[in-house]
Amino acid sequence: MSQRRIIWPKLDEVTFNDLVESLLVREFTRDGMIAMAVDGRGGDGGIDVDVRARRTEQLIHVFQLKYFPEGFSGGHVNRRSQIQGSLLEALKLTPPPPLWTLVVPRKVTVKERQAVRKMRKGHPVRIEFMTPPELDNLLAKHPDIERRFTIDREVEILSVFKREEAALVKAGDLRSELNRMSDRLHGRSEYWGAAFSVGPDGTPVESFFPKRADAGEREPLGLNLTLGFSPDDNDLKKRFEMALKFGPIEPVKLPARVIQSLEKVGPEWFSETLEGIALQLGRVAKAF
């Protein structure tokens, strides 16, 4: 992340635990696995989050969270006994977890890492560590979770610029922001307006309409389209050619595999080159 908003050692303990649990449950509930935060830190058998096989409920991975922003060396070396206690409790499980990860809000030193790995006392468990670099990687994969935990700070910053509604916290904020965006869209061109929406999959949809009868003449918008039809696309190619010649009777969908390049040509607010997209021709103009 180019600009970190979460500074792990500066979080309070409740926020650290809640944020890490949210990230772990989201990240490790996948591929036949299910992750769950265990209630009751400290008396939970050395587990804060466990990962199990969804079908068999076999324990795969245990995460233990320790809010040690100063580490566990020097004047805080006594904290190692807390770590050892949690690890040994987890190893009493039947069967014991094959993988146990200690999650802390600061990087561990080489000696701290060695000390924790000695605590397994001959057990075959693999011990790993999750510290700010790994936590930042999870934040980057799940930005919606980061935003949820930084929304108060975002509102505070936006309030300075009289833009509290941009945080989308209250019911009318989305409507206010959409109205503001619509005004800006209509202000970028004297000739063309735009309607916009976001599909269920998050895809933005933008449709253009002329504000004036001479919009196409005064500020022309165009497309440079390069297609590559394979022998298996003969029927699609014919329907596309008919649509170009006589207008589409029904929508003609061009999948991404046949679109080699698509360039939007016109003023700066419109021009761009698009890749990896599908295109649909129909009686109603579609977004590009």
Secondary structure, 3 states (H helix, E strand, C coil): CCCCCCCHHHCCHHHHHHHHHHHHHHHHCCCCEEEEECCCCCCCCCCCEEEEECCCCCEEEEEEECCCCCCCCHHHCCHHHHHHHHHHHHHCCCCCCCEEEEECCCCCCHHHHHHHHHCCCCCCCEEEEECHHHHHHHHHHCHHHHHHHHHHHHHHHHHHCCCHHHHCCCCCHHHHHHHHHHHHHHHCCCCEEEEEEECCCCCEEEEEEECCCCHHHHCCCEEEEEECCCHHHHHHHHHHHHHHHHCCCCCEEECHHHEEEEEEECCCCCCEEECCCCEEECCCCCCC
